[in-house]
């Protein structure tokens, strides 16, 4: 099971077993922050960026 760490609340988010691509958005189930995959590194690690909500 692949996991990422939420940039906002630092909880581990378990990911579905599928191929993620750049531009896909993962919503943190703990705090609701939307994280966009901006880069997929060799080895499968993601670089994430927080999508800021406009208010
Ligand atoms: Zn979070």
mmCIF file of the protein (N, C-alpha, C, O) and its ligand, coordinates in Angstrom:
data_MODEL
# 
_entry.id   MODEL 
# 
loop_
_entity.id 
_entity.type 
_entity.pdbx_number_of_molecules 
1 polymer     1 
2 non-polymer 1 
# 
_entity_poly.entity_id                      1 
_entity_poly.type                           'polypeptide(L)' 
_entity_poly.nstd_linkage                   no 
_entity_poly.nstd_monomer                   no 
_entity_poly.pdbx_seq_one_letter_code       
;(UNK)(UNK)(UNK)(UNK)(UNK)(UNK)(UNK)(UNK)(UNK)(UNK)(UNK)(UNK)(UNK)(UNK)(UNK)(UNK)
(UNK)(UNK)(UNK)(UNK)(UNK)(UNK)(UNK)(UNK)(UNK)(UNK)(UNK)(UNK)(UNK)(UNK)(UNK)(UNK)
(UNK)(UNK)(UNK)(UNK)(UNK)(UNK)(UNK)(UNK)(UNK)(UNK)(UNK)(UNK)(UNK)(UNK)(UNK)(UNK)
(UNK)(UNK)(UNK)(UNK)(UNK)(UNK)(UNK)
;
_entity_poly.pdbx_seq_one_letter_code_can   XXXXXXXXXXXXXXXXXXXXXXXXXXXXXXXXXXXXXXXXXXXXXXXXXXXXXXX 
_entity_poly.pdbx_strand_id                 A 
# 
loop_
_entity_poly_seq.entity_id 
_entity_poly_seq.num 
_entity_poly_seq.mon_id 
_entity_poly_seq.hetero 
1 1  UNK n 
1 2  UNK n 
1 3  UNK n 
1 4  UNK n 
1 5  UNK n 
1 6  UNK n 
1 7  UNK n 
1 8  UNK n 
1 9  UNK n 
1 10 UNK n 
1 11 UNK n 
1 12 UNK n 
1 13 UNK n 
1 14 UNK n 
1 15 UNK n 
1 16 UNK n 
1 17 UNK n 
1 18 UNK n 
1 19 UNK n 
1 20 UNK n 
1 21 UNK n 
1 22 UNK n 
1 23 UNK n 
1 24 UNK n 
1 25 UNK n 
1 26 UNK n 
1 27 UNK n 
1 28 UNK n 
1 29 UNK n 
1 30 UNK n 
1 31 UNK n 
1 32 UNK n 
1 33 UNK n 
1 34 UNK n 
1 35 UNK n 
1 36 UNK n 
1 37 UNK n 
1 38 UNK n 
1 39 UNK n 
1 40 UNK n 
1 41 UNK n 
1 42 UNK n 
1 43 UNK n 
1 44 UNK n 
1 45 UNK n 
1 46 UNK n 
1 47 UNK n 
1 48 UNK n 
1 49 UNK n 
1 50 UNK n 
1 51 UNK n 
1 52 UNK n 
1 53 UNK n 
1 54 UNK n 
1 55 UNK n 
# 
loop_
_struct_asym.id 
_struct_asym.entity_id 
A 1 
B 2 
# 
loop_
_chem_comp.id 
_chem_comp.type 
_chem_comp.mon_nstd_flag 
UNK 'L-peptide linking' . 
ZN  non-polymer         . 
# 
_pdbx_entity_nonpoly.entity_id   2 
_pdbx_entity_nonpoly.name        ? 
_pdbx_entity_nonpoly.comp_id     ZN 
# 
_pdbx_nonpoly_scheme.asym_id         B 
_pdbx_nonpoly_scheme.entity_id       2 
_pdbx_nonpoly_scheme.mon_id          ZN 
_pdbx_nonpoly_scheme.ndb_seq_num     1 
_pdbx_nonpoly_scheme.pdb_seq_num     101 
_pdbx_nonpoly_scheme.auth_seq_num    101 
_pdbx_nonpoly_scheme.pdb_mon_id      ZN 
_pdbx_nonpoly_scheme.auth_mon_id     ZN 
_pdbx_nonpoly_scheme.pdb_strand_id   A 
_pdbx_nonpoly_scheme.pdb_ins_code    . 
# 
loop_
_atom_site.group_PDB 
_atom_site.id 
_atom_site.type_symbol 
_atom_site.label_atom_id 
_atom_site.label_alt_id 
_atom_site.label_comp_id 
_atom_site.label_asym_id 
_atom_site.label_entity_id 
_atom_site.label_seq_id 
_atom_site.pdbx_PDB_ins_code 
_atom_site.Cartn_x 
_atom_site.Cartn_y 
_atom_site.Cartn_z 
_atom_site.occupancy 
_atom_site.B_iso_or_equiv 
_atom_site.pdbx_formal_charge 
_atom_site.auth_seq_id 
_atom_site.auth_comp_id 
_atom_site.auth_asym_id 
_atom_site.auth_atom_id 
_atom_site.pdbx_PDB_model_num 
ATOM   1   N  N  . UNK A 1 1  ? 0.852   -1.206 0.000   1.00 0.00 ? 1   UNK A N  1 
ATOM   2   C  CA . UNK A 1 1  ? 0.000   0.000  0.000   1.00 0.00 ? 1   UNK A CA 1 
ATOM   3   C  C  . UNK A 1 1  ? 0.878   1.242  0.000   1.00 0.00 ? 1   UNK A C  1 
ATOM   4   O  O  . UNK A 1 1  ? 1.750   1.399  0.854   1.00 0.00 ? 1   UNK A O  1 
ATOM   5   N  N  . UNK A 1 2  ? 0.644   2.107  -0.948  1.00 0.00 ? 2   UNK A N  1 
ATOM   6   C  CA . UNK A 1 2  ? 1.428   3.328  -1.055  1.00 0.00 ? 2   UNK A CA 1 
ATOM   7   C  C  . UNK A 1 2  ? 0.816   4.404  -0.162  1.00 0.00 ? 2   UNK A C  1 
ATOM   8   O  O  . UNK A 1 2  ? -0.403  4.539  -0.057  1.00 0.00 ? 2   UNK A O  1 
ATOM   9   N  N  . UNK A 1 3  ? 1.694   5.152  0.469   1.00 0.00 ? 3   UNK A N  1 
ATOM   10  C  CA . UNK A 1 3  ? 1.194   6.225  1.330   1.00 0.00 ? 3   UNK A CA 1 
ATOM   11  C  C  . UNK A 1 3  ? 1.891   7.535  0.999   1.00 0.00 ? 3   UNK A C  1 
ATOM   12  O  O  . UNK A 1 3  ? 3.044   7.565  0.569   1.00 0.00 ? 3   UNK A O  1 
ATOM   13  N  N  . UNK A 1 4  ? 1.165   8.594  1.208   1.00 0.00 ? 4   UNK A N  1 
ATOM   14  C  CA . UNK A 1 4  ? 1.776   9.916  1.125   1.00 0.00 ? 4   UNK A CA 1 
ATOM   15  C  C  . UNK A 1 4  ? 1.480   10.652 2.418   1.00 0.00 ? 4   UNK A C  1 
ATOM   16  O  O  . UNK A 1 4  ? 0.575   10.273 3.162   1.00 0.00 ? 4   UNK A O  1 
ATOM   17  N  N  . UNK A 1 5  ? 2.226   11.686 2.682   1.00 0.00 ? 5   UNK A N  1 
ATOM   18  C  CA . UNK A 1 5  ? 1.985   12.486 3.872   1.00 0.00 ? 5   UNK A CA 1 
ATOM   19  C  C  . UNK A 1 5  ? 1.328   13.794 3.452   1.00 0.00 ? 5   UNK A C  1 
ATOM   20  O  O  . UNK A 1 5  ? 1.816   14.498 2.568   1.00 0.00 ? 5   UNK A O  1 
ATOM   21  N  N  . UNK A 1 6  ? 0.221   14.099 4.099   1.00 0.00 ? 6   UNK A N  1 
ATOM   22  C  CA . UNK A 1 6  ? -0.486  15.343 3.796   1.00 0.00 ? 6   UNK A CA 1 
ATOM   23  C  C  . UNK A 1 6  ? 0.388   16.539 4.163   1.00 0.00 ? 6   UNK A C  1 
ATOM   24  O  O  . UNK A 1 6  ? 0.964   16.598 5.250   1.00 0.00 ? 6   UNK A O  1 
ATOM   25  N  N  . UNK A 1 7  ? 0.474   17.489 3.234   1.00 0.00 ? 7   UNK A N  1 
ATOM   26  C  CA . UNK A 1 7  ? 1.315   18.660 3.471   1.00 0.00 ? 7   UNK A CA 1 
ATOM   27  C  C  . UNK A 1 7  ? 0.696   19.593 4.509   1.00 0.00 ? 7   UNK A C  1 
ATOM   28  O  O  . UNK A 1 7  ? 1.383   20.423 5.105   1.00 0.00 ? 7   UNK A O  1 
ATOM   29  N  N  . UNK A 1 8  ? -0.596  19.447 4.712   1.00 0.00 ? 8   UNK A N  1 
ATOM   30  C  CA . UNK A 1 8  ? -1.309  20.379 5.581   1.00 0.00 ? 8   UNK A CA 1 
ATOM   31  C  C  . UNK A 1 8  ? -1.404  19.851 7.012   1.00 0.00 ? 8   UNK A C  1 
ATOM   32  O  O  . UNK A 1 8  ? -1.106  20.576 7.961   1.00 0.00 ? 8   UNK A O  1 
ATOM   33  N  N  . UNK A 1 9  ? -1.818  18.588 7.171   1.00 0.00 ? 9   UNK A N  1 
ATOM   34  C  CA . UNK A 1 9  ? -2.053  18.066 8.521   1.00 0.00 ? 9   UNK A CA 1 
ATOM   35  C  C  . UNK A 1 9  ? -1.062  16.966 8.900   1.00 0.00 ? 9   UNK A C  1 
ATOM   36  O  O  . UNK A 1 9  ? -1.083  16.479 10.030  1.00 0.00 ? 9   UNK A O  1 
ATOM   37  N  N  . UNK A 1 10 ? -0.191  16.569 7.959   1.00 0.00 ? 10  UNK A N  1 
ATOM   38  C  CA . UNK A 1 10 ? 0.885   15.607 8.215   1.00 0.00 ? 10  UNK A CA 1 
ATOM   39  C  C  . UNK A 1 10 ? 0.399   14.194 8.519   1.00 0.00 ? 10  UNK A C  1 
ATOM   40  O  O  . UNK A 1 10 ? 1.190   13.361 8.964   1.00 0.00 ? 10  UNK A O  1 
ATOM   41  N  N  . UNK A 1 11 ? -0.868  13.906 8.294   1.00 0.00 ? 11  UNK A N  1 
ATOM   42  C  CA . UNK A 1 11 ? -1.346  12.534 8.412   1.00 0.00 ? 11  UNK A CA 1 
ATOM   43  C  C  . UNK A 1 11 ? -0.946  11.727 7.184   1.00 0.00 ? 11  UNK A C  1 
ATOM   44  O  O  . UNK A 1 11 ? -0.793  12.271 6.090   1.00 0.00 ? 11  UNK A O  1 
ATOM   45  N  N  . UNK A 1 12 ? -0.780  10.429 7.379   1.00 0.00 ? 12  UNK A N  1 
ATOM   46  C  CA . UNK A 1 12 ? -0.497  9.549  6.248   1.00 0.00 ? 12  UNK A CA 1 
ATOM   47  C  C  . UNK A 1 12 ? -1.794  9.230  5.513   1.00 0.00 ? 12  UNK A C  1 
ATOM   48  O  O  . UNK A 1 12 ? -2.786  8.830  6.122   1.00 0.00 ? 12  UNK A O  1 
ATOM   49  N  N  . UNK A 1 13 ? -1.771  9.412  4.212   1.00 0.00 ? 13  UNK A N  1 
ATOM   50  C  CA . UNK A 1 13 ? -2.930  9.105  3.383   1.00 0.00 ? 13  UNK A CA 1 
ATOM   51  C  C  . UNK A 1 13 ? -2.630  7.842  2.594   1.00 0.00 ? 13  UNK A C  1 
ATOM   52  O  O  . UNK A 1 13 ? -1.638  7.779  1.867   1.00 0.00 ? 13  UNK A O  1 
ATOM   53  N  N  . UNK A 1 14 ? -3.487  6.837  2.735   1.00 0.00 ? 14  UNK A N  1 
ATOM   54  C  CA . UNK A 1 14 ? -3.305  5.615  1.965   1.00 0.00 ? 14  UNK A CA 1 
ATOM   55  C  C  . UNK A 1 14 ? -3.890  5.801  0.578   1.00 0.00 ? 14  UNK A C  1 
ATOM   56  O  O  . UNK A 1 14 ? -5.010  6.286  0.421   1.00 0.00 ? 14  UNK A O  1 
ATOM   57  N  N  . UNK A 1 15 ? -3.126  5.415  -0.416  1.00 0.00 ? 15  UNK A N  1 
ATOM   58  C  CA . UNK A 1 15 ? -3.569  5.586  -1.795  1.00 0.00 ? 15  UNK A CA 1 
ATOM   59  C  C  . UNK A 1 15 ? -4.085  4.280  -2.363  1.00 0.00 ? 15  UNK A C  1 
ATOM   60  O  O  . UNK A 1 15 ? -3.652  3.193  -1.980  1.00 0.00 ? 15  UNK A O  1 
ATOM   61  N  N  . UNK A 1 16 ? -5.022  4.417  -3.286  1.00 0.00 ? 16  UNK A N  1 
ATOM   62  C  CA . UNK A 1 16 ? -5.492  3.241  -4.011  1.00 0.00 ? 16  UNK A CA 1 
ATOM   63  C  C  . UNK A 1 16 ? -4.350  2.675  -4.850  1.00 0.00 ? 16  UNK A C  1 
ATOM   64  O  O  . UNK A 1 16 ? -3.422  3.385  -5.237  1.00 0.00 ? 16  UNK A O  1 
ATOM   65  N  N  . UNK A 1 17 ? -4.447  1.392  -5.115  1.00 0.00 ? 17  UNK A N  1 
ATOM   66  C  CA . UNK A 1 17 ? -3.436  0.761  -5.966  1.00 0.00 ? 17  UNK A CA 1 
ATOM   67  C  C  . UNK A 1 17 ? -3.751  1.040  -7.418  1.00 0.00 ? 17  UNK A C  1 
ATOM   68  O  O  . UNK A 1 17 ? -4.456  0.279  -8.080  1.00 0.00 ? 17  UNK A O  1 
ATOM   69  N  N  . UNK A 1 18 ? -3.229  2.115  -7.884  1.00 0.00 ? 18  UNK A N  1 
ATOM   70  C  CA . UNK A 1 18 ? -3.403  2.425  -9.306  1.00 0.00 ? 18  UNK A CA 1 
ATOM   71  C  C  . UNK A 1 18 ? -2.274  3.350  -9.707  1.00 0.00 ? 18  UNK A C  1 
ATOM   72  O  O  . UNK A 1 18 ? -1.502  3.817  -8.870  1.00 0.00 ? 18  UNK A O  1 
ATOM   73  N  N  . UNK A 1 19 ? -2.192  3.604  -10.994 1.00 0.00 ? 19  UNK A N  1 
ATOM   74  C  CA . UNK A 1 19 ? -1.152  4.502  -11.469 1.00 0.00 ? 19  UNK A CA 1 
ATOM   75  C  C  . UNK A 1 19 ? -1.630  5.941  -11.364 1.00 0.00 ? 19  UNK A C  1 
ATOM   76  O  O  . UNK A 1 19 ? -2.671  6.314  -11.904 1.00 0.00 ? 19  UNK A O  1 
ATOM   77  N  N  . UNK A 1 20 ? -0.853  6.722  -10.666 1.00 0.00 ? 20  UNK A N  1 
ATOM   78  C  CA . UNK A 1 20 ? -1.173  8.139  -10.572 1.00 0.00 ? 20  UNK A CA 1 
ATOM   79  C  C  . UNK A 1 20 ? -0.345  8.919  -11.576 1.00 0.00 ? 20  UNK A C  1 
ATOM   80  O  O  . UNK A 1 20 ? 0.806   8.589  -11.862 1.00 0.00 ? 20  UNK A O  1 
ATOM   81  N  N  . UNK A 1 21 ? -0.954  9.940  -12.087 1.00 0.00 ? 21  UNK A N  1 
ATOM   82  C  CA . UNK A 1 21 ? -0.269  10.754 -13.087 1.00 0.00 ? 21  UNK A CA 1 
ATOM   83  C  C  . UNK A 1 21 ? -0.165  12.193 -12.610 1.00 0.00 ? 21  UNK A C  1 
ATOM   84  O  O  . UNK A 1 21 ? -0.898  12.638 -11.727 1.00 0.00 ? 21  UNK A O  1 
ATOM   85  N  N  . UNK A 1 22 ? 0.762   12.896 -13.221 1.00 0.00 ? 22  UNK A N  1 
ATOM   86  C  CA . UNK A 1 22 ? 0.901   14.315 -12.922 1.00 0.00 ? 22  UNK A CA 1 
ATOM   87  C  C  . UNK A 1 22 ? -0.414  15.025 -13.224 1.00 0.00 ? 22  UNK A C  1 
ATOM   88  O  O  . UNK A 1 22 ? -1.039  14.810 -14.263 1.00 0.00 ? 22  UNK A O  1 
ATOM   89  N  N  . UNK A 1 23 ? -0.808  15.872 -12.291 1.00 0.00 ? 23  UNK A N  1 
ATOM   90  C  CA . UNK A 1 23 ? -2.042  16.622 -12.480 1.00 0.00 ? 23  UNK A CA 1 
ATOM   91  C  C  . UNK A 1 23 ? -3.218  16.027 -11.744 1.00 0.00 ? 23  UNK A C  1 
ATOM   92  O  O  . UNK A 1 23 ? -4.261  16.668 -11.615 1.00 0.00 ? 23  UNK A O  1 
ATOM   93  N  N  . UNK A 1 24 ? -3.062  14.793 -11.255 1.00 0.00 ? 24  UNK A N  1 
ATOM   94  C  CA . UNK A 1 24 ? -4.156  14.190 -10.512 1.00 0.00 ? 24  UNK A CA 1 
ATOM   95  C  C  . UNK A 1 24 ? -4.244  14.805 -9.120  1.00 0.00 ? 24  UNK A C  1 
ATOM   96  O  O  . UNK A 1 24 ? -3.241  15.220 -8.539  1.00 0.00 ? 24  UNK A O  1 
ATOM   97  N  N  . UNK A 1 25 ? -5.447  14.851 -8.611  1.00 0.00 ? 25  UNK A N  1 
ATOM   98  C  CA . UNK A 1 25 ? -5.694  15.478 -7.321  1.00 0.00 ? 25  UNK A CA 1 
ATOM   99  C  C  . UNK A 1 25 ? -6.114  14.419 -6.306  1.00 0.00 ? 25  UNK A C  1 
ATOM   100 O  O  . UNK A 1 25 ? -6.985  13.588 -6.566  1.00 0.00 ? 25  UNK A O  1 
ATOM   101 N  N  . UNK A 1 26 ? -5.473  14.474 -5.149  1.00 0.00 ? 26  UNK A N  1 
ATOM   102 C  CA . UNK A 1 26 ? -5.794  13.566 -4.059  1.00 0.00 ? 26  UNK A CA 1 
ATOM   103 C  C  . UNK A 1 26 ? -6.344  14.406 -2.915  1.00 0.00 ? 26  UNK A C  1 
ATOM   104 O  O  . UNK A 1 26 ? -5.701  15.357 -2.470  1.00 0.00 ? 26  UNK A O  1 
ATOM   105 N  N  . UNK A 1 27 ? -7.525  14.058 -2.443  1.00 0.00 ? 27  UNK A N  1 
ATOM   106 C  CA . UNK A 1 27 ? -8.098  14.815 -1.338  1.00 0.00 ? 27  UNK A CA 1 
ATOM   107 C  C  . UNK A 1 27 ? -7.764  14.130 -0.023  1.00 0.00 ? 27  UNK A C  1 
ATOM   108 O  O  . UNK A 1 27 ? -8.012  12.937 0.150   1.00 0.00 ? 27  UNK A O  1 
ATOM   109 N  N  . UNK A 1 28 ? -7.196  14.899 0.903   1.00 0.00 ? 28  UNK A N  1 
ATOM   110 C  CA . UNK A 1 28 ? -6.867  14.349 2.209   1.00 0.00 ? 28  UNK A CA 1 
ATOM   111 C  C  . UNK A 1 28 ? -8.148  14.016 2.964   1.00 0.00 ? 28  UNK A C  1 
ATOM   112 O  O  . UNK A 1 28 ? -9.007  14.881 3.134   1.00 0.00 ? 28  UNK A O  1 
ATOM   113 N  N  . UNK A 1 29 ? -8.286  12.761 3.424   1.00 0.00 ? 29  UNK A N  1 
ATOM   114 C  CA . UNK A 1 29 ? -9.501  12.389 4.147   1.00 0.00 ? 29  UNK A CA 1 
ATOM   115 C  C  . UNK A 1 29 ? -9.553  12.948 5.566   1.00 0.00 ? 29  UNK A C  1 
ATOM   116 O  O  . UNK A 1 29 ? -10.591 12.891 6.225   1.00 0.00 ? 29  UNK A O  1 
ATOM   117 N  N  . UNK A 1 30 ? -8.448  13.479 6.022   1.00 0.00 ? 30  UNK A N  1 
ATOM   118 C  CA . UNK A 1 30 ? -8.392  13.986 7.392   1.00 0.00 ? 30  UNK A CA 1 
ATOM   119 C  C  . UNK A 1 30 ? -8.770  15.459 7.475   1.00 0.00 ? 30  UNK A C  1 
ATOM   120 O  O  . UNK A 1 30 ? -9.548  15.860 8.341   1.00 0.00 ? 30  UNK A O  1 
ATOM   121 N  N  . UNK A 1 31 ? -8.215  16.266 6.567   1.00 0.00 ? 31  UNK A N  1 
ATOM   122 C  CA . UNK A 1 31 ? -8.452  17.709 6.653   1.00 0.00 ? 31  UNK A CA 1 
ATOM   123 C  C  . UNK A 1 31 ? -9.111  18.293 5.415   1.00 0.00 ? 31  UNK A C  1 
ATOM   124 O  O  . UNK A 1 31 ? -9.471  19.470 5.395   1.00 0.00 ? 31  UNK A O  1 
ATOM   125 N  N  . UNK A 1 32 ? -9.270  17.466 4.373   1.00 0.00 ? 32  UNK A N  1 
ATOM   126 C  CA . UNK A 1 32 ? -9.981  17.944 3.192   1.00 0.00 ? 32  UNK A CA 1 
ATOM   127 C  C  . UNK A 1 32 ? -9.135  18.731 2.219   1.00 0.00 ? 32  UNK A C  1 
ATOM   128 O  O  . UNK A 1 32 ? -9.628  19.195 1.192   1.00 0.00 ? 32  UNK A O  1 
ATOM   129 N  N  . UNK A 1 33 ? -7.862  18.884 2.539   1.00 0.00 ? 33  UNK A N  1 
ATOM   130 C  CA . UNK A 1 33 ? -6.981  19.609 1.627   1.00 0.00 ? 33  UNK A CA 1 
ATOM   131 C  C  . UNK A 1 33 ? -6.794  18.829 0.335   1.00 0.00 ? 33  UNK A C  1 
ATOM   132 O  O  . UNK A 1 33 ? -6.637  17.608 0.353   1.00 0.00 ? 33  UNK A O  1 
ATOM   133 N  N  . UNK A 1 34 ? -6.811  19.537 -0.779  1.00 0.00 ? 34  UNK A N  1 
ATOM   134 C  CA . UNK A 1 34 ? -6.592  18.881 -2.063  1.00 0.00 ? 34  UNK A CA 1 
ATOM   135 C  C  . UNK A 1 34 ? -5.127  19.018 -2.452  1.00 0.00 ? 34  UNK A C  1 
ATOM   136 O  O  . UNK A 1 34 ? -4.570  20.116 -2.490  1.00 0.00 ? 34  UNK A O  1 
ATOM   137 N  N  . UNK A 1 35 ? -4.523  17.872 -2.740  1.00 0.00 ? 35  UNK A N  1 
ATOM   138 C  CA . UNK A 1 35 ? -3.103  17.810 -3.080  1.00 0.00 ? 35  UNK A CA 1 
ATOM   139 C  C  . UNK A 1 35 ? -2.962  17.391 -4.534  1.00 0.00 ? 35  UNK A C  1 
ATOM   140 O  O  . UNK A 1 35 ? -3.496  16.363 -4.952  1.00 0.00 ? 35  UNK A O  1 
ATOM   141 N  N  . UNK A 1 36 ? -2.244  18.189 -5.290  1.00 0.00 ? 36  UNK A N  1 
ATOM   142 C  CA . UNK A 1 36 ? -2.043  17.863 -6.700  1.00 0.00 ? 36  UNK A CA 1 
ATOM   143 C  C  . UNK A 1 36 ? -0.664  17.244 -6.893  1.00 0.00 ? 36  UNK A C  1 
ATOM   144 O  O  . UNK A 1 36 ? 0.326   17.705 -6.324  1.00 0.00 ? 36  UNK A O  1 
ATOM   145 N  N  . UNK A 1 37 ? -0.617  16.199 -7.700  1.00 0.00 ? 37  UNK A N  1 
ATOM   146 C  CA . UNK A 1 37 ? 0.668   15.587 -8.040  1.00 0.00 ? 37  UNK A CA 1 
ATOM   147 C  C  . UNK A 1 37 ? 1.350   16.461 -9.096  1.00 0.00 ? 37  UNK A C  1 
ATOM   148 O  O  . UNK A 1 37 ? 0.842   16.618 -10.206 1.00 0.00 ? 37  UNK A O  1 
ATOM   149 N  N  . UNK A 1 38 ? 2.484   17.017 -8.743  1.00 0.00 ? 38  UNK A N  1 
ATOM   150 C  CA . UNK A 1 38 ? 3.180   17.893 -9.687  1.00 0.00 ? 38  UNK A CA 1 
ATOM   151 C  C  . UNK A 1 38 ? 4.384   17.203 -10.329 1.00 0.00 ? 38  UNK A C  1 
ATOM   152 O  O  . UNK A 1 38 ? 4.906   17.654 -11.348 1.00 0.00 ? 38  UNK A O  1 
ATOM   153 N  N  . UNK A 1 39 ? 4.815   16.094 -9.709  1.00 0.00 ? 39  UNK A N  1 
ATOM   154 C  CA . UNK A 1 39 ? 5.946   15.372 -10.281 1.00 0.00 ? 39  UNK A CA 1 
ATOM   155 C  C  . UNK A 1 39 ? 5.915   13.947 -9.760  1.00 0.00 ? 39  UNK A C  1 
ATOM   156 O  O  . UNK A 1 39 ? 5.614   13.716 -8.589  1.00 0.00 ? 39  UNK A O  1 
ATOM   157 N  N  . UNK A 1 40 ? 6.224   12.993 -10.621 1.00 0.00 ? 40  UNK A N  1 
ATOM   158 C  CA . UNK A 1 40 ? 6.384   11.602 -10.200 1.00 0.00 ? 40  UNK A CA 1 
ATOM   159 C  C  . UNK A 1 40 ? 7.842   11.228 -10.387 1.00 0.00 ? 40  UNK A C  1 
ATOM   160 O  O  . UNK A 1 40 ? 8.354   11.212 -11.507 1.00 0.00 ? 40  UNK A O  1 
ATOM   161 N  N  . UNK A 1 41 ? 8.501   10.929 -9.284  1.00 0.00 ? 41  UNK A N  1 
ATOM   162 C  CA . UNK A 1 41 ? 9.929   10.625 -9.354  1.00 0.00 ? 41  UNK A CA 1 
ATOM   163 C  C  . UNK A 1 41 ? 10.165  9.163  -9.703  1.00 0.00 ? 41  UNK A C  1 
ATOM   164 O  O  . UNK A 1 41 ? 9.268   8.327  -9.595  1.00 0.00 ? 41  UNK A O  1 
ATOM   165 N  N  . UNK A 1 42 ? 11.383  8.877  -10.119 1.00 0.00 ? 42  UNK A N  1 
ATOM   166 C  CA . UNK A 1 42 ? 11.753  7.487  -10.312 1.00 0.00 ? 42  UNK A CA 1 
ATOM   167 C  C  . UNK A 1 42 ? 11.622  6.757  -8.988  1.00 0.00 ? 42  UNK A C  1 
ATOM   168 O  O  . UNK A 1 42 ? 12.039  7.266  -7.948  1.00 0.00 ? 42  UNK A O  1 
ATOM   169 N  N  . UNK A 1 43 ? 11.048  5.576  -9.026  1.00 0.00 ? 43  UNK A N  1 
ATOM   170 C  CA . UNK A 1 43 ? 10.781  4.860  -7.787  1.00 0.00 ? 43  UNK A CA 1 
ATOM   171 C  C  . UNK A 1 43 ? 9.360   5.067  -7.323  1.00 0.00 ? 43  UNK A C  1 
ATOM   172 O  O  . UNK A 1 43 ? 8.885   4.375  -6.422  1.00 0.00 ? 43  UNK A O  1 
ATOM   173 N  N  . UNK A 1 44 ? 8.676   6.021  -7.938  1.00 0.00 ? 44  UNK A N  1 
ATOM   174 C  CA . UNK A 1 44 ? 7.250   6.166  -7.673  1.00 0.00 ? 44  UNK A CA 1 
ATOM   175 C  C  . UNK A 1 44 ? 6.872   7.161  -6.607  1.00 0.00 ? 44  UNK A C  1 
ATOM   176 O  O  . UNK A 1 44 ? 5.696   7.275  -6.262  1.00 0.00 ? 44  UNK A O  1 
ATOM   177 N  N  . UNK A 1 45 ? 7.855   7.900  -6.064  1.00 0.00 ? 45  UNK A N  1 
ATOM   178 C  CA . UNK A 1 45 ? 7.499   8.911  -5.085  1.00 0.00 ? 45  UNK A CA 1 
ATOM   179 C  C  . UNK A 1 45 ? 6.859   10.118 -5.778  1.00 0.00 ? 45  UNK A C  1 
ATOM   180 O  O  . UNK A 1 45 ? 7.183   10.449 -6.919  1.00 0.00 ? 45  UNK A O  1 
ATOM   181 N  N  . UNK A 1 46 ? 5.958   10.750 -5.065  1.00 0.00 ? 46  UNK A N  1 
ATOM   182 C  CA . UNK A 1 46 ? 5.280   11.912 -5.623  1.00 0.00 ? 46  UNK A CA 1 
ATOM   183 C  C  . UNK A 1 46 ? 5.812   13.197 -5.022  1.00 0.00 ? 46  UNK A C  1 
ATOM   184 O  O  . UNK A 1 46 ? 6.195   13.255 -3.853  1.00 0.00 ? 46  UNK A O  1 
ATOM   185 N  N  . UNK A 1 47 ? 5.824   14.206 -5.839  1.00 0.00 ? 47  UNK A N  1 
ATOM   186 C  CA . UNK A 1 47 ? 5.981   15.562 -5.323  1.00 0.00 ? 47  UNK A CA 1 
ATOM   187 C  C  . UNK A 1 47 ? 4.595   16.191 -5.378  1.00 0.00 ? 47  UNK A C  1 
ATOM   188 O  O  . UNK A 1 47 ? 3.943   16.207 -6.422  1.00 0.00 ? 47  UNK A O  1 
ATOM   189 N  N  . UNK A 1 48 ? 4.159   16.708 -4.235  1.00 0.00 ? 48  UNK A N  1 
ATOM   190 C  CA . UNK A 1 48 ? 2.793   17.217 -4.126  1.00 0.00 ? 48  UNK A CA 1 
ATOM   191 C  C  . UNK A 1 48 ? 2.782   18.714 -3.896  1.00 0.00 ? 48  UNK A C  1 
ATOM   192 O  O  . UNK A 1 48 ? 3.735   19.297 -3.378  1.00 0.00 ? 48  UNK A O  1 
ATOM   193 N  N  . UNK A 1 49 ? 1.679   19.316 -4.297  1.00 0.00 ? 49  UNK A N  1 
ATOM   194 C  CA . UNK A 1 49 ? 1.481   20.727 -4.053  1.00 0.00 ? 49  UNK A CA 1 
ATOM   195 C  C  . UNK A 1 49 ? 0.060   20.917 -3.544  1.00 0.00 ? 49  UNK A C  1 
ATOM   196 O  O  . UNK A 1 49 ? -0.870  20.269 -4.024  1.00 0.00 ? 49  UNK A O  1 
ATOM   197 N  N  . UNK A 1 50 ? -0.101  21.791 -2.589  1.00 0.00 ? 50  UNK A N  1 
ATOM   198 C  CA . UNK A 1 50 ? -1.433  22.046 -2.052  1.00 0.00 ? 50  UNK A CA 1 
ATOM   199 C  C  . UNK A 1 50 ? -2.207  22.953 -3.000  1.00 0.00 ? 50  UNK A C  1 
ATOM   200 O  O  . UNK A 1 50 ? -1.702  23.981 -3.450  1.00 0.00 ? 50  UNK A O  1 
ATOM   201 N  N  . UNK A 1 51 ? -3.432  22.559 -3.292  1.00 0.00 ? 51  UNK A N  1 
ATOM   202 C  CA . UNK A 1 51 ? -4.296  23.414 -4.084  1.00 0.00 ? 51  UNK A CA 1 
ATOM   203 C  C  . UNK A 1 51 ? -5.016  24.358 -3.124  1.00 0.00 ? 51  UNK A C  1 
ATOM   204 O  O  . UNK A 1 51 ? -5.828  23.936 -2.300  1.00 0.00 ? 51  UNK A O  1 
ATOM   205 N  N  . UNK A 1 52 ? -4.703  25.616 -3.250  1.00 0.00 ? 52  UNK A N  1 
ATOM   206 C  CA . UNK A 1 52 ? -5.302  26.604 -2.350  1.00 0.00 ? 52  UNK A CA 1 
ATOM   207 C  C  . UNK A 1 52 ? -6.744  26.849 -2.753  1.00 0.00 ? 52  UNK A C  1 
ATOM   208 O  O  . UNK A 1 52 ? -7.061  27.033 -3.928  1.00 0.00 ? 52  UNK A O  1 
ATOM   209 N  N  . UNK A 1 53 ? -7.604  26.848 -1.753  1.00 0.00 ? 53  UNK A N  1 
ATOM   210 C  CA . UNK A 1 53 ? -8.999  27.181 -2.022  1.00 0.00 ? 53  UNK A CA 1 
ATOM   211 C  C  . UNK A 1 53 ? -9.157  28.681 -2.071  1.00 0.00 ? 53  UNK A C  1 
ATOM   212 O  O  . UNK A 1 53 ? -8.669  29.403 -1.201  1.00 0.00 ? 53  UNK A O  1 
ATOM   213 N  N  . UNK A 1 54 ? -9.834  29.133 -3.083  1.00 0.00 ? 54  UNK A N  1 
ATOM   214 C  CA . UNK A 1 54 ? -10.094 30.569 -3.151  1.00 0.00 ? 54  UNK A CA 1 
ATOM   215 C  C  . UNK A 1 54 ? -11.375 30.872 -2.400  1.00 0.00 ? 54  UNK A C  1 
ATOM   216 O  O  . UNK A 1 54 ? -12.377 30.167 -2.520  1.00 0.00 ? 54  UNK A O  1 
ATOM   217 N  N  . UNK A 1 55 ? -11.315 31.936 -1.625  1.00 0.00 ? 55  UNK A N  1 
ATOM   218 C  CA . UNK A 1 55 ? -12.491 32.281 -0.823  1.00 0.00 ? 55  UNK A CA 1 
ATOM   219 C  C  . UNK A 1 55 ? -12.976 33.695 -1.153  1.00 0.00 ? 55  UNK A C  1 
ATOM   220 O  O  . UNK A 1 55 ? -13.959 34.161 -0.575  1.00 0.00 ? 55  UNK A O  1 
HETATM 221 ZN ZN . ZN  B 2 .  ? -4.573  16.594 5.604   1.00 0.00 ? 101 ZN  A ZN 1 
# 
